[in-house]
Amino acid sequence: MKYTPLNAQLYIQNRKQFAGQMKSNALAVFNSNDIMPTNADGTMVFRQNNDILSLSGIDQEESILVLYPDFYDKSFSEILFLKETNENIAIWEGHKYTKEEARATSGVQTIMWLSQFESVFNTLMAEAEYVYLNTNEHIRAVVEVQTRDRRFIDWCRDKYPLHKYERSAPIMHDIRAVKSDIEIEALQVACDITEKGFRRVAAFVKPGVTEYEIEAEYLHEFVRNRSRGFAYTPIVASGASACVLHYIDNNQECKDGDVLLMDVGAEYGNYNADMTRCLPVSGRFTERQKAVYNAVLRVKDEATKMLRPGNVIPDYHKEVGKLMEKELIGLGLIDSTDVKNQNPASPAYKKYFMHGTSHHLGLDVHDVPNIYKPMKEGMVFTVEPGIYIPEENLGVRLENNVVITKDGTFDLMRNIPIDADEIEEIMNSK
């Protein structure tokens, strides 16, 4: 890993929170993600399962965390099982956690090798009544491969059919919803690295550069600052491509007169930044481009003010829609007749602003907490309105990441330029 490990107190506290929501005489099991294959003998880069990571900090494949708070022998109330290394693994794959390193990283005192798992688990299951198993229950998840968690569920239910099984996901969503100070610090680092990438790119963009060159500039700056790289596949979209919400080809030349939309973010310690900025390729916005840009910026600023404890995302999105409706009328894209005759289920503004404004952010870019529960202090959200006008080859989206506080928000991207005049000034100060 490139990043500096986070304070183990985070994981100790998270495990305490999870245990506090478990039924009595229950155990819980969390598995690492698989290393996924590509072709031949190739594999994808390993990305840890965010639930075991948030409970242990262990960023390594083939790891298992077992929690059994009520077990008689308290040394077995938390057990971390790790892949045991050997000389051959060390030569071909590199260093793996020692027991001492895992103990320091996680705060779990009982560390065992994976080869001991089945016999120890059998001992625990002989006493447990309830078993908490983990699955991906993200509201937008589409899981078409059999995960390590799924294989474990099948194995466990087959071997122990008479136990009472419970879902870990609702508890994990609750725990991960509110970020600790340690997590917010990691998110701030991710945002600060993203800022460095943006400033590098703002000085680089000019007519004739390609979208993939811009992507490369970001990646260079991210990795040199201890990020693994992009938090998600970057969108670097110039001209009409900016109207394609998930454009990731990034293969076109940026031309004079285009507006370049960049939805990129660095990850740090598995925590993710999610930024969108727009640059005039020529260094100056046209009058029309600036009008659209400033309309989006006004919606972003007003939407940010609505992120308050007690608000709920679906209601919030409806209110942001009203802001966007007003701006689109001002831009001449819709009129009062369109609004009067609109279908409430598909309001007129959706023609030019068809996505949501905010989502939870954390270990997942679209983080797991329940969108129907009230916002709380310590939650982290994106704010990302946009206006997309294909007939004008113009798409503008602006996005910052904010923490909900007791009486407002704290902007993690407060230092990343966003004002149109400041953007122009940076681009013309080369």
QUIBEL-V236362 format. One line per field, one symbol per residue. ss: DSSP state (H for helix, E for strand, - for the rest). phi: phi as a letter, one per 30 degrees, with the letter a starting at -180 (. if undefined). psi: psi as a letter, one per 40 degrees, with the letter a starting at -180 (. if undefined). Layout:
ss->???
phi->???
psi->???
//
This chain:
ss->--------HHHHHHHHHHHH-----EEEEEE-----E-----E------HHHHHHH-------EEEE------HHH-EEEEE----HHHHHH------HHHHHHHH---EEEEHHHHHHHHHHHH----EEEE--------------HHHHHHHHHHHH----EEEE-HHHHHHHHH---HHHHHHHHHHHHHHHHHHHHHH-------EHHHHHHHHHHHHH------E----EEEEHHHHH---------E-----EEEEEE-EEE--EE--EEEEEE------HHHHHHHHHHHHHHHHHHHH------HHHHHHHHHHHHHHHHHH-----HHHHH--E--E-HHHH--------E-------------------EEEE--EEEEHHH-EEEE-EEEEEEE--EEEE--------HHHHHHHH---
phi->.dddedddeeddddddddedcdddhbbbbbcddddddcbhcdbdddbdddddddcbidcadhcbcbcbecdedddcdbbccbdddaddddddcjdceddddddddciddccbdedcddddddddddcdccbcccbdcddcdbcccdddedddeddddddbdcdccbcdeedddddddcddeddddddddeddddeddddddedcdaejdcddddeddddeddddciddkddaddcbbciddddcecdbdhbcddcejdcccbcbadcbiicbcbcbbbbdedjbddededddeddddddedddedddbejdbeeddddddedddeddddddidbbddeddcddedbdedddcbcbdcbbdbldcdcddeddccedbejdcbdbbdabbbedchbbbbbbbcbcdceblbcddcdccebdeddeddddccd
psi->idihiihddddddddddddeeiiifiiihhiiiihiicibeiiihhhihddddeedehgiifihhhhgdeidheeedhhhhihhiadddddddaiihiddddddddehdhhiideedddddddddddidihhiiihfhdehhheihiddddddddddddgeeihiihddddddddedhiiddddddddddddddddddddddedhihdiidddddddddddddefeidaidihihghibddeehdfhedfeihhiheihhhhgiiiihfeihigihihhhdeehiidddddddddddddddddddegihdihddddddddddddddddddeediidddddeihdegiddedegeiidiiiibdidgieiheeiiiiheihiihgiihhgdeefhhhhhhihihhadfaihhefdehhdhddddddddee.
//
